């Protein structure tokens, strides 16, 4: 994650990505995919944070509600 912008926001997004990787099946699958690609776990959290930002921006722009889809 680039060290530009707000350090407080970067810290919050890093920790949010850690938690969402544990509790969200969608983000957990993305986390595991990046680990299998051989990325370092800190880099993986950076990728998850970037995906989380894209998801948040999409739902803020469209006004839709987030609904977790669980595939069995």
MARVEXFI-696111 format. One line per field, with one value per atom (N, C-alpha, C): residue number from 0; residue in one letter; atom name; y, x, z. Coordinates in Angstrom, 2 decimals. Each point is the difference from the previous one (the first is absolute). Last residue first. Layout:
N
i: (NUM,...)
aa: (A,...)
at: (CA,...)
c2: (Y,...)
c1: (X,...)
c3: (Z,...)
This chain:
72
i: (71,71,71,70,70,70,69,69,69,68,68,68,67,67,67,66,66,66,65,65,65,64,64,64,63,63,63,62,62,62,61,61,61,60,60,60,59,59,59,58,58,58,57,57,57,56,56,56,55,55,55,54,54,54,53,53,53,52,52,52,51,51,51,50,50,50,49,49,49,48,48,48,47,47,47,46,46,46,45,45,45,44,44,44,43,43,43,42,42,42,41,41,41,40,40,40,39,39,39,38,38,38,37,37,37,36,36,36,35,35,35,34,34,34,33,33,33,32,32,32,31,31,31,30,30,30,29,29,29,28,28,28,27,27,27,26,26,26,25,25,25,24,24,24,23,23,23,22,22,22,21,21,21,20,20,20,19,19,19,18,18,18,17,17,17,16,16,16,15,15,15,14,14,14,13,13,13,12,12,12,11,11,11,10,10,10,9,9,9,8,8,8,7,7,7,6,6,6,5,5,5,4,4,4,3,3,3,2,2,2,1,1,1,0,0,0)
aa: (X,X,X,X,X,X,X,X,X,X,X,X,X,X,X,X,X,X,X,X,X,X,X,X,X,X,X,X,X,X,X,X,X,X,X,X,X,X,X,X,X,X,X,X,X,X,X,X,X,X,X,X,X,X,X,X,X,X,X,X,X,X,X,X,X,X,X,X,X,X,X,X,X,X,X,X,X,X,X,X,X,X,X,X,X,X,X,X,X,X,X,X,X,X,X,X,X,X,X,X,X,X,X,X,X,X,X,X,X,X,X,X,X,X,X,X,X,X,X,X,X,X,X,X,X,X,X,X,X,X,X,X,X,X,X,X,X,X,X,X,X,X,X,X,X,X,X,X,X,X,X,X,X,X,X,X,X,X,X,X,X,X,X,X,X,X,X,X,X,X,X,X,X,X,X,X,X,X,X,X,X,X,X,X,X,X,X,X,X,X,X,X,X,X,X,X,X,X,X,X,X,X,X,X,X,X,X,X,X,X,X,X,X,X,X,X)
at: (N,CA,C,N,CA,C,N,CA,C,N,CA,C,N,CA,C,N,CA,C,N,CA,C,N,CA,C,N,CA,C,N,CA,C,N,CA,C,N,CA,C,N,CA,C,N,CA,C,N,CA,C,N,CA,C,N,CA,C,N,CA,C,N,CA,C,N,CA,C,N,CA,C,N,CA,C,N,CA,C,N,CA,C,N,CA,C,N,CA,C,N,CA,C,N,CA,C,N,CA,C,N,CA,C,N,CA,C,N,CA,C,N,CA,C,N,CA,C,N,CA,C,N,CA,C,N,CA,C,N,CA,C,N,CA,C,N,CA,C,N,CA,C,N,CA,C,N,CA,C,N,CA,C,N,CA,C,N,CA,C,N,CA,C,N,CA,C,N,CA,C,N,CA,C,N,CA,C,N,CA,C,N,CA,C,N,CA,C,N,CA,C,N,CA,C,N,CA,C,N,CA,C,N,CA,C,N,CA,C,N,CA,C,N,CA,C,N,CA,C,N,CA,C,N,CA,C,N,CA,C,N,CA,C,N,CA,C,N,CA,C,N,CA,C,N,CA,C,N,CA,C)
c2: (-22.47,-1.28,-1.08,5.76,-1.14,-1.27,5.22,-1.14,-1.17,5.68,-1.19,-1.15,5.10,-1.06,-1.22,5.28,-1.26,-1.08,5.78,-1.15,-1.23,4.38,-0.58,-1.22,4.65,-1.35,-0.42,4.16,0.03,-1.38,1.75,-0.51,0.04,1.56,0.65,-0.44,-1.99,1.41,0.71,-4.45,0.08,1.43,-0.81,-0.41,0.17,0.76,1.08,-0.35,-3.30,1.11,1.12,-3.58,-0.43,1.13,0.67,-0.03,-0.38,-0.16,1.39,0.06,-4.22,0.54,1.44,-2.06,-0.56,0.54,1.18,0.66,-0.51,-2.07,1.36,0.75,-4.28,-0.09,1.39,-0.30,-0.32,-0.07,0.59,1.20,-0.22,-3.62,0.92,1.31,-3.08,-0.53,0.92,0.88,0.39,-0.48,-1.37,1.44,0.53,-4.57,0.27,1.49,-1.90,0.15,0.42,-2.81,1.34,-0.04,-3.64,0.16,1.38,-2.20,0.58,0.27,-1.53,-1.09,0.50,3.15,-0.76,-1.12,2.47,0.79,-0.70,-1.99,-0.01,0.74,0.11,-1.28,-0.12,3.85,-0.04,-1.28,0.39,0.89,0.00,-2.32,-0.71,0.82,2.03,-1.08,-0.79,3.32,0.58,-1.04,-1.41,0.53,0.52,-1.50,-1.10,0.48,2.65,0.01,-1.13,0.85,-0.17,-0.03,0.51,-1.06,-0.29,3.53,-1.25,-1.19,4.39,-0.47,-1.28,2.11,-0.53,-0.54,2.07,-1.18,-0.63,4.07,-1.10,-1.28,3.95,-0.43,-1.17,2.06,-0.80,-0.47,2.81,-1.21,-0.91,4.27,-0.91,-1.31,3.44,-0.51,-1.00,2.23,-0.90,-0.64,3.35,-1.18,-1.05,4.19,-0.74,-1.28,2.87,-0.52,-0.82,2.37,-1.21,-0.63,3.06,-0.03,-1.29,1.39,0.23,-0.13,-2.82,1.35,0.15,-3.95,0.83,1.45,-4.94,1.20,0.87,-5.38,1.16,1.23)
c1: (-22.69,0.24,0.39,0.03,-0.14,0.30,-1.71,0.77,-0.28,-0.32,-0.48,0.91,-1.41,0.99,-0.64,-1.27,-0.55,1.02,-0.68,0.90,-0.69,-2.45,0.40,0.86,-0.64,-0.46,0.44,1.03,-1.04,-0.57,3.68,-1.26,-1.13,4.45,-0.37,-1.38,1.95,-0.29,-0.49,1.43,-1.28,-0.35,4.17,-1.10,-1.35,3.93,-0.25,-1.17,1.49,-0.64,-0.35,2.45,-1.37,-0.74,4.57,-0.79,-1.44,2.98,-0.23,-0.83,1.42,-1.02,-0.33,3.54,-1.27,-1.14,4.32,-0.32,-1.33,1.70,-0.42,-0.40,1.87,-1.36,-0.53,4.46,-0.90,-1.45,3.28,-0.06,-0.94,0.99,-0.92,-0.13,3.14,-1.36,-1.02,4.54,-0.42,-1.41,1.94,-0.25,-0.44,1.26,-1.29,-0.29,2.87,0.24,-1.32,-0.11,0.21,0.23,-1.03,1.34,0.29,-4.10,0.82,1.42,-3.34,0.42,0.84,-1.92,1.03,0.54,-3.65,1.23,1.14,-4.25,0.47,1.34,-2.32,0.67,0.56,-2.52,1.21,0.78,-4.23,0.94,1.35,-3.53,0.42,1.02,-1.96,0.89,0.52,-3.25,1.32,1.00,-4.45,0.47,1.42,-2.33,0.44,0.56,0.16,-0.75,0.49,2.01,-1.44,-0.81,4.96,-0.39,-1.50,2.00,0.58,-0.36,-1.16,-0.90,0.52,2.67,-1.24,-0.93,4.08,0.29,-1.29,-0.31,0.26,0.36,-0.58,-1.30,0.21,3.83,-0.65,-1.39,2.39,0.78,-0.69,-1.81,-0.29,0.79,0.76,-1.37,-0.32,4.16,-0.03,-1.38,0.49,0.74,-0.01,-1.82,-0.88,0.67,2.59,-1.09,-0.98,3.60,0.47,-1.09,-0.61,-0.21,0.52,2.23,-1.34,-0.02,3.61,-0.47,-1.40,3.30,-0.02,-0.29,-1.47,0.83,-0.15,-0.46,-0.85,0.90)
c3: (-1.97,0.72,-0.95,0.52,-0.90,0.78,1.23,0.46,-0.93,0.16,-0.69,0.42,2.11,-0.14,-0.65,-0.40,0.44,-0.30,0.25,-0.15,0.55,-2.27,1.27,-0.26,-3.18,0.28,1.40,-2.47,1.03,0.32,-3.12,-0.52,1.01,1.10,-1.26,-0.48,3.86,0.28,-1.26,-0.38,0.69,0.42,-2.17,-0.88,0.70,2.51,-0.96,-0.91,3.00,0.72,-0.96,-1.76,0.34,0.70,-0.96,-1.24,0.27,3.61,-0.40,-1.27,1.46,0.90,-0.35,-2.27,-0.45,0.86,1.30,-1.26,-0.55,3.84,0.31,-1.27,-0.46,0.56,0.32,-1.39,-1.12,0.47,3.27,-0.83,-1.18,2.75,0.67,-0.76,-1.60,-0.19,0.67,0.63,-1.34,-0.29,4.00,0.05,-1.36,0.36,0.62,0.15,-4.12,1.43,0.66,-4.64,0.52,1.52,-3.35,0.55,0.56,-1.85,-1.06,0.49,2.97,-0.88,-1.17,2.93,0.70,-0.87,-1.62,-0.06,0.74,0.19,-1.39,-0.11,4.11,-0.21,-1.42,1.05,0.83,-0.26,-1.93,-0.69,0.73,2.02,-1.21,-0.78,3.71,0.44,-1.19,-0.69,0.19,0.51,-0.56,-1.28,0.13,3.92,-0.88,-1.34,4.76,-1.25,-0.90,4.37,0.17,-1.29,0.33,0.93,-0.11,-2.42,-0.51,0.87,1.29,-1.05,-0.64,3.32,0.56,-1.08,-1.31,0.82,0.50,-2.25,-0.94,0.75,2.47,-0.54,-0.96,1.65,1.04,-0.43,-2.94,0.22,1.01,-0.77,-1.11,0.15,3.17,0.12,-1.10,-0.17,1.15,0.12,-3.19,-0.43,1.11,0.99,-0.90,-0.48,2.58,0.83,-0.84,-2.02,0.67,0.85,-4.53,1.43,0.62,-4.63,0.53,1.52,-2.53,-0.34,0.57,-0.39,1.20,-0.37,-2.36,-0.12,1.25,-0.24,0.00,0.00)
